[in-house]
Amino acid sequence: APFNELTGPIPTTISNLQLLKHLALDNNAMTGSIPSTVGICTSLEHVSLTHNKFSGRIPTEIGTLQAFKYFAVQNNLFKGRLPYQLGSCQNL
């Protein structure tokens, strides 16, 4: 949903979308951190959150997503290093 002027955080209830494959929220004004509950979305393959105002650390739970193929988070306000658990994502 790029360029929709979306604001606010990704809700923790994203975990209810267990069959979600693509999450694209580029070019908005979204804030907050990536919720750790994203790790429950086991079908997630593609996450693109570029050009927002996300902050905090990228959750280690992202590394549990075995179907994960694409992860783009540039141009945000994240801090710290990428979690080493991302190395477990064999298709990334």
N, C-alpha and C positions, 0 to 999 in steps of 0.2 A: 504494500500500500504506500508506495513512495509519493512524496509531494502532496500529502493530504493534510498537512498542518496538524498532525496528531501530537498531543502533549500528554504528559504524565508518564507513569511507569508501566512496564509490562506487568499485568496482574499475576499474583502467585497462582491464581486459579488456571493459569495456562496449562497446568498439569492435567486438567480435565480433558484436554485435547490430545489424548494419547495416540490418535491416528494422524496427527498433524505431521506433514512432511516438509513443508516450506514455510518459513517465517521471514518475511521481507518487510521491514519497516524503515527503509532508507529514507534519508532526506526529510526528516520531520523535526520536531522539537521535543522528542521524548526524553525523559529524565529518569533518575533512579538507577538501580543496578539490575543486572539480569538475575531473575529469581532462581534460587537453587532448585526449585521445583521443575525447572525446564528438564532436568535429568529424568523425570518420569515420562516425558514425551519420547518414548523409545523408538518411534517411527521417524523422528526428525532427521532429515538429511541435509537441509539447506537453511542456514541462518545468515541473514544479511541485515545488519543494524547500522550501516555506515551513516555518517553525517547527522548525528543526533547530539544529545547532551547526556548520554548515559555515563555513569560514574561508578566508583567503587572497584572491586576486583571481579574478575571473571570467575564464576563459580566452578569449583573442581568437578561438580556433578556433570558438567558438559562432557567430561572424559568418559562417561559411562555410556554414551550414545554410540552404539555399534554401527548404526546405519549412516552416521555423520559423514558427509562428503565435502561440505563447503561452509566456511566460517569467515565472515568479513565484518570487522568491527572498527575499521579505521575512522578517524576524525570524530572521536568521542572524548570523554574525559576519564577514561579508565586509568587505574593506578596499579602498579605492581607488574609482576611478570605473568606471562601466560601460564596457566596451570600445567604442570608436567603430565597430568592425566590425559591431556589432549593427545599425547603420544600413543595412547591405547586405541585411538580411533584409526583403525587400519585403512579406511577408505579416504581419509582426509587429505 
